[in-house]
Amino acid sequence: MAKDAYLGIDVGSISVNLFLLDGGGEALFTAYRRVDGNPIVAVQRALLEMDAQLAEKITIAGVGVTGSGRSLVGAVVG
């Protein structure tokens, strides 16, 4: 059975950071990616890596996006 997890994405001008936490606050996945001018691609790559590692084990119950690129990436990830 998949457990609920909560995804945090911080989007800056230099990097994006992803944190996936379980309901108790334990880190299930973290990623740091350089933006290199395209924050959407950086987030997509990190999400693909997360999916490859955890897809069958988790259900995303909530997402929060912060940082200077929050509006752009927030619209992409819903």
N, C-alpha and C positions, 0 to 999 in steps of 0.2 A: 504494500500500500504506500502510495506517495505521501510524503509529509508536506505540510504548508511551509513555504519559505518566503522571505521578504527581500526584495532586491533594491539596493541603493546604488544610484549612479551619480557620480560627481563629474561634471563636464567643465573643464577649464580650457584656457587658450593653449596650454602646453600638453596636457594629458587628460585622460579619462580614467576613473577608478570605479570598479564595480565591487560591491560587497553583497554577498548572499548570506542571509542569516536565517536560522531556524527560529521557531517561536520562542525559544529560551535565550536567544541572542548569541548562539554559538555560530561561528563562521563556517559556512559550508564551502564557500568559494570566494576567492578574491582575484582581482586582475588589475594590472596597471598597464595602460597603453599610451604611447605617444600619439598625439593628435595628427601631427604632420599635415596640418591644414584641412583635415577632413574628420571632424568629430563623429559623424555618423558612421563612417567606415570603421573607425577605431572601436566604437561601441558594438557594431555588428560583429566584428572579429572576436571580441571578448565574449559576446553572447553565444556565438557558435562554439567557442571553446567550452563555455559553461554547459551548454546543451550536450556536447559530446561526453562530458564527464558525469552529468547528473540527470539527464532527461527523464529517465524512468523512475527516479527516486524522489522527485519533488513536484509540487504544484506551486506556481507563483501566486501568492495570495495578495500581494500588494507591491507597488513600485513607487519609489520616491526619487526624484531627480533634482539635483542642486547644481549650482555653479553658473558660470557665465553663459553656457550653452544649454541651460536647462529647458528653455522653451522649444528650441529646435529638436533636441533629442527626446524630450518629453512627448512631443507630438508623434514622433516616430515609434516609440515604444508603447504609447497609449497609457 
